[in-house]
Amino acid sequence: MDKPTITIYDVAREASVSMATVSRVVNGNPNVKPATRKKVLEVIDRLDYRPNAVARGLASKKTTTVGVIIPDVTNMFFSSLARGIDDVATMYKYNIILANSDENSQKEVQVLNTLLAKQVDGLIYMGHVITDEVRAEFSRSKTPIVLAGSIDPDEQVGSVNIDYVEAVKAATTQLIQDGNKQVALVTGSLKQPINGEFRLKGYKAALNEAGLAYDDSLVFETEYSYNAGLKTFKQLQKAGATAAVVGDDELAVGILDGALDAGVSVPDEFELITSNNTKLTEMTRPQITSIDQPLYDIGAVAMRLLTKMMNKEDIDAKTIMLGFDITKRHTTK
């Protein structure tokens, strides 16, 4: 026989208080005497009462659930963003449904529709590219959407990020100032706006200012993985690159190890700056110099922007740019 569902009525009866008092305790309302709160919490614990989120949502006409679409749950870049999102969501008492899209465009549409079918109140999307199919779903749906750590070149969707053009320009300039004439750019697909429109633009601007010619044999598109980095180092060597700006930390670790495996001294013979400053950068030897984008803050601000949209508050700007630094470690001179 199924265990009977414990209701708010049962808790109120057991604790000899009104249902309104139980509701206040469950919702964290401060207007409850500490002794009463303690008694109610003990009963909730003993009866194993779980407030029904959907019923609570119906009462307040809001399930306050936010869908978060993450391209690769194992990548530290996305998991650091997710921390910031989650902490702000908890603060506002929102539930989060996290969905992994495996960086696969069919699956993105599927995951998006699943979340919309669950009637989420808002969506945070972390994909680096918004395909036409995903954009069509975005515009069909009335649900507020914010991009975290990514860019919508059309600015149809709210987004929180850093100035990727300036960041890559600063990193490339540093490598040129260290005396490198052959600086490579290693990123994901140039079809993704973050790479093809923003990072590439910053890279070209730095070369231009330094009076160096742009050479597309020094631009590499690859997947963001350690093994891709190992392979890419061999190509970097062939192309004669003495330094690289890399779009992802795991990829950068692969390139670093590829260099060390080949007996190349870092930073004396090869320099490296990565982009996300996740924990990985400090776990390697030598530790990796990185553009420092405030990943946790990007996640937190994206969630805060979404709460404003969901509550129809006034918004100053749909695109929010946070600052960045370059954290110098031991892969640069």
Solvent accessible surface area in square Angstrom, and as a share of the most:
residue,aa,sasa,rsa
1,M,230,1.03
2,D,128,0.66
3,K,145,0.61
4,P,89,0.56
5,T,119,0.69
6,I,40,0.20
7,T,64,0.37
8,I,52,0.27
9,Y,119,0.45
10,D,29,0.15
11,V,0,0.00
12,A,6,0.05
13,R,145,0.53
14,E,78,0.35
15,A,3,0.02
16,S,94,0.60
17,V,30,0.17
18,S,63,0.41
19,M,94,0.42
20,A,52,0.41
21,T,20,0.12
22,V,0,0.00
23,S,40,0.26
24,R,91,0.33
25,V,9,0.05
26,V,37,0.21
27,N,63,0.32
28,G,43,0.41
29,N,50,0.25
30,P,110,0.69
31,N,116,0.60
32,V,17,0.10
33,K,154,0.65
34,P,113,0.71
35,A,79,0.61
36,T,32,0.19
37,R,61,0.22
38,K,132,0.56
39,K,88,0.37
40,V,0,0.00
41,L,88,0.44
42,E,97,0.44
43,V,7,0.04
44,I,28,0.14
45,D,117,0.61
46,R,158,0.58
47,L,39,0.20
48,D,63,0.33
49,Y,24,0.09
50,R,178,0.65
51,P,47,0.30
52,N,93,0.48
53,A,45,0.35
54,V,92,0.53
55,A,52,0.40
56,R,99,0.36
57,G,4,0.04
58,L,124,0.62
59,A,91,0.70
60,S,75,0.48
61,K,180,0.76
62,K,80,0.34
63,T,45,0.26
64,T,34,0.20
65,T,15,0.09
66,V,0,0.00
67,G,0,0.00
68,V,1,0.01
69,I,2,0.01
70,I,2,0.01
71,P,3,0.02
72,D,41,0.21
73,V,67,0.39
74,T,113,0.65
75,N,11,0.06
76,M,57,0.26
77,F,7,0.03
78,F,5,0.02
79,S,46,0.30
80,S,33,0.21
81,L,0,0.00
82,A,19,0.15
83,R,143,0.52
84,G,0,0.00
85,I,1,0.01
86,D,63,0.33
87,D,50,0.26
88,V,17,0.10
89,A,1,0.01
90,T,92,0.53
91,M,137,0.61
92,Y,76,0.29
93,K,129,0.55
94,Y,24,0.09
95,N,62,0.32
96,I,51,0.26
97,I,53,0.27
98,L,87,0.43
99,A,18,0.14
100,N,49,0.25
101,S,1,0.01
102,D,77,0.40
103,E,92,0.41
104,N,65,0.34
105,S,43,0.28
106,Q,140,0.62
107,K,63,0.27
108,E,7,0.03
109,V,32,0.19
110,Q,120,0.54
111,V,18,0.10
112,L,1,0.01
113,N,61,0.31
114,T,67,0.39
115,L,4,0.02
116,L,37,0.19
117,A,81,0.63
118,K,114,0.49
119,Q,141,0.63
120,V,8,0.05
121,D,36,0.19
122,G,0,0.00
123,L,1,0.00
124,I,0,0.00
125,Y,2,0.01
126,M,0,0.00
127,G,2,0.02
128,H,17,0.08
129,V,45,0.26
130,I,19,0.09
131,T,29,0.17
132,D,114,0.59
133,E,101,0.45
134,V,0,0.00
135,R,42,0.16
136,A,49,0.38
137,E,20,0.09
138,F,13,0.05
139,S,83,0.53
140,R,169,0.62
141,S,24,0.15
142,K,190,0.81
143,T,27,0.16
144,P,34,0.21
145,I,14,0.07
146,V,0,0.00
147,L,0,0.00
148,A,0,0.00
149,G,0,0.00
150,S,1,0.01
151,I,15,0.08
152,D,4,0.02
153,P,51,0.32
154,D,84,0.44
155,E,108,0.49
156,Q,100,0.44
157,V,12,0.07
158,G,0,0.00
159,S,2,0.02
160,V,0,0.00
161,N,0,0.00
162,I,1,0.00
163,D,44,0.23
164,Y,4,0.02
165,V,26,0.15
166,E,80,0.36
167,A,1,0.01
168,V,2,0.01
169,K,42,0.18
170,A,40,0.31
171,A,0,0.00
172,T,0,0.00
173,T,43,0.25
174,Q,22,0.10
175,L,0,0.00
176,I,26,0.13
177,Q,141,0.63
178,D,41,0.21
179,G,55,0.53
180,N,9,0.05
181,K,143,0.60
182,Q,71,0.31
183,V,1,0.00
184,A,0,0.00
185,L,1,0.00
186,V,0,0.00
187,T,0,0.00
188,G,5,0.05
189,S,42,0.27
190,L,50,0.25
191,K,182,0.77
192,Q,32,0.14
193,P,18,0.11
194,I,1,0.01
195,N,0,0.00
196,G,21,0.21
197,E,90,0.40
198,F,42,0.18
199,R,8,0.03
200,L,22,0.11
201,K,126,0.53
202,G,0,0.00
203,Y,1,0.00
204,K,82,0.35
205,A,33,0.26
206,A,2,0.01
207,L,8,0.04
208,N,118,0.61
209,E,129,0.58
210,A,50,0.39
211,G,68,0.65
212,L,40,0.20
213,A,92,0.71
214,Y,88,0.34
215,D,58,0.30
216,D,102,0.53
217,S,64,0.41
218,L,10,0.05
219,V,22,0.13
220,F,28,0.12
221,E,99,0.44
222,T,33,0.19
223,E,118,0.53
224,Y,41,0.16
225,S,26,0.17
226,Y,76,0.29
227,N,94,0.48
228,A,8,0.07
229,G,0,0.00
230,L,47,0.23
231,K,139,0.59
232,T,3,0.02
233,F,4,0.02
234,K,135,0.57
235,Q,90,0.40
236,L,0,0.00
237,Q,90,0.40
238,K,179,0.76
239,A,31,0.24
240,G,37,0.35
241,A,9,0.07
242,T,55,0.32
243,A,0,0.00
244,A,0,0.00
245,V,1,0.00
246,V,1,0.00
247,G,3,0.03
248,D,3,0.02
249,D,3,0.02
250,E,64,0.29
251,L,0,0.00
252,A,0,0.00
253,V,18,0.11
254,G,0,0.00
255,I,0,0.00
256,L,1,0.00
257,D,38,0.20
258,G,8,0.08
259,A,0,0.00
260,L,73,0.36
261,D,115,0.60
262,A,55,0.43
263,G,65,0.63
264,V,23,0.13
265,S,44,0.28
266,V,16,0.09
267,P,28,0.18
268,D,101,0.53
269,E,103,0.46
270,F,4,0.02
271,E,1,0.01
272,L,0,0.00
273,I,0,0.00
274,T,0,0.00
275,S,2,0.01
276,N,6,0.03
277,N,34,0.18
278,T,9,0.05
279,K,132,0.56
280,L,40,0.20
281,T,0,0.00
282,E,91,0.41
283,M,119,0.53
284,T,17,0.10
285,R,167,0.61
286,P,29,0.18
287,Q,39,0.17
288,I,0,0.00
289,T,0,0.00
290,S,0,0.00
291,I,3,0.02
292,D,44,0.23
293,Q,4,0.02
294,P,38,0.24
295,L,14,0.07
296,Y,100,0.38
297,D,67,0.35
298,I,0,0.00
299,G,0,0.00
300,A,17,0.13
301,V,43,0.25
302,A,0,0.00
303,M,0,0.00
304,R,80,0.29
305,L,5,0.03
306,L,0,0.00
307,T,0,0.00
308,K,63,0.27
309,M,31,0.14
310,M,18,0.08
311,N,64,0.33
312,K,180,0.76
313,E,74,0.33
314,D,134,0.70
315,I,58,0.29
316,D,152,0.79
317,A,50,0.39
318,K,92,0.39
319,T,35,0.21
320,I,48,0.24
321,M,103,0.46
322,L,43,0.21
323,G,59,0.57
324,F,58,0.24
325,D,95,0.49
326,I,41,0.21
327,T,42,0.24
328,K,137,0.58
329,R,39,0.14
330,H,108,0.48
331,T,0,0.00
332,T,9,0.05
333,K,134,0.57
